[in-house]
Amino acid sequence: MTDAPAPLADPHLVYDPVAGDGPKDVVILGSTGSIGTQAVDLVLRNPDRFRVTGLSANGGRVSLLAEQARRLRVRTVAVAREDVVGALREALSARYGPGEPLPEILAGADAATQLAASDCHTVLNGITGSIGLAPTLAALEAGRTLALANKESLIVGGPLVKGLAEPGQIIPVDSEHAALFQALAAGTRADVRKLVVTASGGPFRGRTRDELANVTVEDALAHPTWAMGPVITINSATLVNKGLEVIEAHLLYDIPFDHIEVVVHPQSYVHSMVEFTDGSTLAQATPPDMRGPIAIGLGWPERVPDAAPVFDWSKASTWEFFPLDNEAFPSVDLARHVGGLAGTAPAVFNAANEECVEAFRAGALPFNGIIDTVTRVVEEHGTPRTGTSLTVPDVLEAETWARARTRELTSLTASAEARA
């Protein structure tokens, strides 16, 4: 592992764009989602450390976006949906005082990408899905520090991201990768033997594949420890999310796939671990709360006091660890395979999964059909031809094909079930 390329995320290196005196200027992409709302809360509690200059959102929660903009006094607000610009302007006008200038409004599919390249120190990419790739690339190309919660952009565009990122420019915000990032600070890269990524096991931990056949959408959304959006919650139920995190860990830290292990930890207290060559293992632990990883992403190399809750060590507690059941949850092994193929394969894997999750939520696909269909689409895609010479058009073409093929297969499945 010692002669591999330098890792994208390295806690020993700090990429620091030119910053003036006072709070660090931050742009939050996906501000009305789970990551974004928690980031806003963190900033509001630390006005001496952070100042938000821009917010972006899809446009489904206009009132919340306008309220965030007013409380943070941002310069720019971006929405992907052009049809909500009028409603957003009205919501902003209702919250700002007479004569107060309203924020600039950017609208359209490229609005978040424009905002990601705007003048600031750090861009927090909290967008869900591969639509976060263009903003990720824009932030890196503009020389911003990238606090990355949008794992999909790294996964589908790995070589593109790695080709742009300077050493230390990316700080991971996923709880698992923020944990690895912190634990890795204790040693050199040559000291690392293994990364151990923890998984809660989701709502179906301990069930066999047969027992998963008839679970409902409501069952899959009942995550035992984390409050997340519906797509990520269902990805956690299938453990596709953990497969994506294995690929992400490989790309961030340049650790081979056979040196990245997944273990089930139901309490979600230990967010991940690093095993070193001397036999010691360092674990990063906090109660389940994303404000801690967000604070690492925005504040590193400084820590933000009281960013997240702490343990009460005066009370007894039990922390459990179990091996992953790869037969019931084959998504992690499939992700390793896809990550090894590289090229456009991760984009196909991710796009097919996004379509399958929507089909499951719509009642057109059974729970086990999610990973079965993703596997079939990956197999039909075959070995990617692009290798490491990946381009954005390659990614978009692969995603378009994967989404279309997945819709065909899920439509066939729904028709067959209707006839049964």
N, C-alpha and C positions, 0 to 999 in steps of 0.2 A: 504493500500500500504506500510505501514511502516515496516511490518514484512516479506516482500519479500526479496529475495537474493540481495546482493550488485550489483549495475549496472556494466556492462562491461566498459562503458565510463563514467567516473566521473571527472569533471573538478577540483575537490578538491584534487584529487590524481594524482601524477606525477610518472610514472614509468620511471626511468632513468637508462638505461644500463651504464656500466662503459664507460666514455668518457674522452678522453685526452684533452689537451689544443688545441685551434684553432677551425676551423670550424667543424660542426657536419657531420659525414660521413653518407651518404644517398645512398640507392639503389632505383632506380625507375623501377618498373615493368609496362610494357605497355608504354614505353617512346615515341613511335611514334603516340599514340592515342591522343585524346583531352585532357585528364587529364595530360598525360605524357609530351606533348609539352608545356603546360602551366607551369608545374613543372620545366621543363628545363629552361624556360624563367625566372622564379622566382629565381632559383639557380644562373643563370648567372648574375642576377642583385644584388645578395647578396653573393659574393664569400667569404666574411669575416664570414658568418654564416653557409654556407653549402658547402660540397664537395661531389660530386657524385663519388662513387667507382664502381658502376655497373649499366648497363642498360639492360633491356630485352624488346623484341618485338616479334610479331608473325613472321615477316620476309617479309611482303609485301611491306615495304618502306625501302629498304636496303640503299639507298643513304642518306636518312634522318637520319637513325640510325648511319651510319658511320660519318656523320657530327656532330651529337650530341656527339658521342664518342670522336672525335677529340677536339671539343670545351671544353668539360668537362674533358678531359684527364683521362678517366676512366681506371680502371684496367681490367675490365671484361665486355664483351658483350655477351648476351645470345639471341638465336633465337630458336623459336619452330620448324621452318621448316629447316630440315637438307639439303634440296636441294638448299638453298640459301647461304650456307657457303662459297662456292667459290666466288660468287658475292660479299659477304660481305667482304671477305679478300681483294679482288681487290679494293673495294671502300675505305677500310681503308688504304691500301697501297698508293692509289692515294692522300690521304689527309695528311698522315704523312710524315715528312721529311726523307731524307736519313739517315739511321742508327738509326732512332727512333724506339724503340720497340713497336710493335702493341699490342693492348689489347688481353688478353686471350679470346678465343671464346668458349662458351658452346653452344651445339646444341641438339635439340630433345625435345620431349614432356615434359621432366623433367627439362629442362634447367632453366626455371624461378624459379622452386622450389629449385634447387641447389643454385641459386643466392640469393634467399630469406634467405637462412641460412648462407650466407657468412658474413665475419667480417665487421660489420657496426653498427651504432647507431640506425638508423630508416629505415624501409622498407616502401616505398609508393607503395601500391598495386593498380595500375590504370588499371588492366586488366579488360576487359568486359566479363561477363558471368561466369558460374559456374566453368570453368576451373581455376579460381582464387582460388579455395578452397585449393588445395595442397600447393601453395605458402603461403597462409595465415597461414595454420597450421605450415609450416616449419619456418616461421618468428617467430611465437609465441613460438614454441618449442626451437628455438635457443636463445630466450631471447631478441629479438629485440623489440623496440617500433614499433607498426604497425599503420601507417597512412592509414586508410582503405577507399578507394574509390570504391572497388569491393564489392558492397552490396550483390551480389549473393552468395559469399562464406560464409557470415554470415547467410544468409537466408536458404541455403540448408544444411548447416552444423552447425546450431545453437548450439546444445549440445556439438559438438566436439570443436568448437571455445571457448565456455564458459568453457569447461573443461580444456583448456590449458592456457587461458589468465589470467595473474596476474592483480590485481587491478591497473587501470590506464595505462595498457599496450596498449590499443587500443584508438586511437584518430580518430574520424570519419571525413571523408573528403567530403562526400555528403553535398551540401550546406544546406539542411534542417537539417541534423543531427549535422553539425558543428554549426548551429544557435542554436539548442536546447542545445548543449554542452555549449555554451557560456552563454546562458540565465540561465541555471541551476546553474551556478557559483554564482548566486545572492542569493541562498537560500539552505536550507537543503532538503534532499529527503522527509522528512515528511511535508515540506511546499508545495509540488507540488500537485495541484488538477488535472491538465490536460495538455497534450501536444497538441499543435495546429500545424499541419503540413500544410504548404501552397502549393497550386498547381497553376500553371499558367492557367490551363484549356486547354493548348495545342491549336492547330489550329482550333479545332472544338467546342470551348466553346460556349454554348448557343444553339447548335443544338440538335434536338431530335434524338432518335434512328432511326426512319424512315429516317431522313435527312442524317444519316451517312451511309446508305446502299450502296451508289454508289460512295463514296469518293475514290480517286485514291492514289497511292503511292506518287506521287508528292505532292498532297494535304497534306498527313500525314507528309511528311518531311519538310513542311514549318512551322517550329516552330516560334511563334511570338517573343520570347525573348531570347532563349538560342541557341547557336551553339554547337551541339553535334554530335556524331556518329549516323549512320542510325538506329541501333537497339534501342538505348536509345531514339532517337527522336520519333520513332514509338511507343515505350512504353509510351512516354509522351502523344501521341495522343490518345491512348486507356486508359490512366491513369493506366495501369498496373504498370508503374514505381512508381506511388504514392502508389499503393497497396503494392509493395515490400518495399517501405519506411516505411509504417506503421508496417510491420513485423519487419523491421530493428530497428525501434524506440523501439518497444516492447522488442527486444532482447538486445539492447544496454543499455536501461535505466530501464528494468524490471518494466515498467508501464503497467497495464492491458489494453487490447484492447479497453475496453469501456471507458477508460480515454485518448484515442488518437483520436483526431478529425481532419478531413481534410476540409479545406476551400479553395475556389478558389480566387486567388489574381492575376489578369491578368498582373499587372505591374512587378511582380517578384522582388519587392524591399524588402519586408519582407520575409525572408527565412524560418522562423518558429517562434513560440511563446510558452512561458510557462505561464500557468495560475496558480497562487499560491492561497493558501487557504484563504488569507486575501482579495481576490478579485482583486488584482493587476495582470496585465499581462505584461510580458517583451517580447519585440520583438527585434530580431536582423535584421538589415537592411543594405544593401549596394546595389549599382547598380549591375545588373546581371553580374557577373564575377567570374569564379571559382578560380582565383588566391588567393582570400581572404581565402576560406576554405582550399586550399592547404597549404597556409602559416600557418594556425592554426595547420594542421596536422603535418607539419615538424618542426614548431618552438615552439609549446606549451611546457612550460607555458609562454614563451616570445612571444611577437607580433613582426611581421616583418614590419618595417615602410614602408609606401607607397606600400604595397603589391598589393593593388587593388584600383580602382578609388573611389572617394567619391562623395557625393551629392553636388550640388550647391544650398544651402539653400536660396540664393537670388532670385531664380526663383520659381514661383508657380507650384505646381504639385498636382495631384489627385491620391490617393491610394484607390482602391476599393476592397471589399471583398464580395463574394457570397457563398451561400451554394452549396455543391456538388450535382449534379443531378445523383443520384444513378441508375435511370432507364436507362438513356442514357449511363452511364458509370458504369456498375455493377462490375468492376474489383476490386474496393476497398473493397466492401462487401465480394467478393469472397476471397480476400487476408486475411481478418479478419478470415473468416471461416477456411481457410487453416492454418493460423498461430495458431489457436486454436487447430486444429488437431495435429499439430507438427509432430514429427517423420519424415517420408519420404514425407509427403504431400507437404511441401514447395518445395522440390526438383522436384517433379512431376509438380507442378504449374509452376515453373520457366522453366523447360526443355520443357514442352508443349508450353509455350508461345514463347520461342526462336524458336521452329520449326514453329509455326504459323506465326511469323513475317517473317521468310524466305519464307514461302508459300505465304503470302500476297505480299511480294516484287517481287516474281516470277509470280504473277498473278494467282496463284492456289487457292486463298482464298479471299473472300470479306472482307472488313474491319470489319464488325460486326461478321464475322465468326471467327475472332481471339479469342475473349473472349468466344464465344459460344463453340468453340472446346476445349479451355482450360478447361471450366467448365465441359464438358462431360468427358474429360480425368481424371480430379480430381475426379469426381463422380465414374467412373469405377475403379479407384485406391482404393476407399473406405477408411475406417479408417485405418491408418497405424498401423502395429503390433508392431513396434519397440519402440514407445513411446520415452522416453528420453534416452534409451540405444542405441543410434545411432552409427553406425560404418561407416567408409568410404566405404566399400563394399556395405552396405545398400544403401547409397546415389547413388553410381554408378549404382547399379542394378535398383533402382527406376528410375533414369534418363534414362537409356537404354530402359526400358520398355515404359516410357512416350514418348520418342522420336519416337520409333517404332510405337506405337499406334497412335500418332499424325500424322505421315506420312501416315499411312493407311487412317485415316479420311480425311486428306486434299486431298489425292489422289482421294478418293471417291467424295469429294465435287467438285474437278476440273472436274472429269468425268461427273458428273451430270450437271454441268454448260455448259460443251461442248455440251451435248446432247440437252440442252434446246433451 
